Amino acid sequence: MQSAGDWVTAREARRWRSHFRIVGFLYAFLGVTALGLAFGYEDRPHPLTPGDIAVALFGLLHVAAGAAFALRIRWGRIPLWPLSVIYLFALPVGTALGGYTLRVLYHTRTNQPSPSAAA
């Protein structure tokens, strides 16, 4: 039987896992949107412009970091730190996204899951 402290700890862990999935989904969604912007239009003067390539790389970074973070792969946190700081300056939605991401990332930094807890 679990004690009250164990139940609260398990409940908190479930709550933070849902935050990890939310942040991961948001960044993956932004990445897919950026990829759609880079490759989604048909009337282009050239096959690929340097701007299209930059947006596509930015989108791939978002998709990879978001998916890795949602799946709780350790390296997924690394690109989210600078991305969330960049989003802080994109008023108003980016500020909310950046602040929420920093809050979740700070929690992952202070409360490292054990390898058995990630399974």
C-alpha positions as CSV (number, residue, x, y, z in Angstrom):
1,M,0.0,0.0,0.0
2,Q,1.3,3.5,-0.9
3,S,1.7,6.1,1.7
4,A,0.3,9.6,1.2
5,G,3.7,11.0,0.3
6,D,4.2,8.3,-2.4
7,W,0.8,9.1,-3.9
8,V,1.6,12.8,-4.1
9,T,4.9,12.0,-5.7
10,A,3.3,9.7,-8.2
11,R,0.6,12.3,-9.0
12,E,3.2,15.0,-9.4
13,A,5.2,12.8,-11.8
14,R,2.1,12.1,-13.9
15,R,1.4,15.9,-14.0
16,W,4.9,16.8,-15.2
17,R,4.8,14.0,-17.8
18,S,1.8,15.6,-19.3
19,H,3.6,19.0,-19.3
20,F,6.5,17.3,-21.2
21,R,4.1,16.0,-23.8
22,I,2.4,19.3,-24.2
23,V,5.7,21.2,-24.7
24,G,6.9,18.5,-27.1
25,F,3.7,18.6,-29.1
26,L,3.7,22.4,-29.3
27,Y,7.3,22.5,-30.6
28,A,6.7,19.6,-33.0
29,F,3.6,21.4,-34.3
30,L,5.6,24.6,-34.8
31,G,8.2,22.6,-36.7
32,V,5.7,21.0,-39.0
33,T,4.1,24.4,-39.6
34,A,7.5,25.8,-40.5
35,L,8.2,22.9,-42.9
36,G,4.8,23.6,-44.5
37,L,5.7,27.2,-45.0
38,A,9.1,26.3,-46.5
39,F,7.8,23.7,-48.9
40,G,4.1,24.2,-49.1
41,Y,3.6,26.7,-51.8
42,E,3.7,26.0,-55.5
43,D,4.3,29.3,-57.2
44,R,7.9,29.9,-56.5
45,P,10.4,31.5,-58.8
46,H,13.2,29.1,-57.9
47,P,13.2,25.5,-56.6
48,L,14.5,26.4,-53.2
49,T,15.6,29.8,-51.9
50,P,18.0,30.2,-49.0
51,G,15.1,31.5,-46.9
52,D,13.2,28.3,-47.6
53,I,16.2,26.2,-46.5
54,A,16.6,28.3,-43.3
55,V,12.9,27.9,-42.4
56,A,13.1,24.2,-43.2
57,L,16.1,23.7,-40.9
58,F,14.5,25.7,-38.2
59,G,11.4,23.5,-38.6
60,L,13.4,20.3,-38.5
61,L,15.1,21.5,-35.3
62,H,11.6,22.1,-33.7
63,V,10.3,18.7,-34.8
64,A,13.3,16.8,-33.5
65,A,13.5,18.7,-30.2
66,G,9.8,18.5,-29.6
67,A,9.6,14.8,-30.3
68,A,12.6,14.0,-28.2
69,F,11.3,16.1,-25.3
70,A,7.9,14.5,-25.5
71,L,9.5,11.1,-25.5
72,R,11.8,12.2,-22.6
73,I,15.0,11.7,-24.4
74,R,17.7,13.7,-22.6
75,W,19.1,15.6,-25.5
76,G,15.7,17.0,-26.4
77,R,16.0,19.6,-23.6
78,I,19.2,21.1,-25.0
79,P,17.8,22.9,-28.1
80,L,14.6,23.9,-26.2
81,W,16.5,26.2,-23.9
82,P,17.7,28.7,-26.6
83,L,14.5,28.3,-28.6
84,S,12.3,29.1,-25.6
85,V,14.5,32.2,-24.8
86,I,14.1,33.3,-28.5
87,Y,10.3,32.9,-28.2
88,L,10.2,35.1,-25.1
89,F,10.6,38.1,-27.5
90,A,7.8,37.1,-29.8
91,L,4.9,39.0,-28.2
92,P,2.3,37.8,-27.1
93,V,2.0,34.1,-28.0
94,G,5.7,33.5,-28.1
95,T,6.2,35.0,-24.7
96,A,3.6,32.6,-23.2
97,L,5.1,29.6,-25.1
98,G,8.7,30.6,-24.1
99,G,7.8,31.2,-20.5
100,Y,5.8,27.9,-20.2
101,T,8.7,26.0,-21.8
102,L,11.3,27.6,-19.5
103,R,9.1,26.6,-16.5
104,V,8.9,23.0,-17.7
105,L,12.6,22.9,-18.6
106,Y,13.6,24.3,-15.2
107,H,11.6,21.5,-13.6
108,T,13.5,18.9,-15.6
109,R,16.8,20.5,-14.6
110,T,16.0,20.4,-10.9
111,N,14.2,17.1,-10.8
112,Q,16.2,14.6,-13.0
113,P,14.2,11.4,-13.5
114,S,16.0,8.2,-12.7
115,P,16.6,5.8,-15.6
116,S,14.0,3.4,-14.3
117,A,11.4,6.2,-14.0
118,A,11.7,7.0,-17.7
119,A,10.5,3.5,-18.7
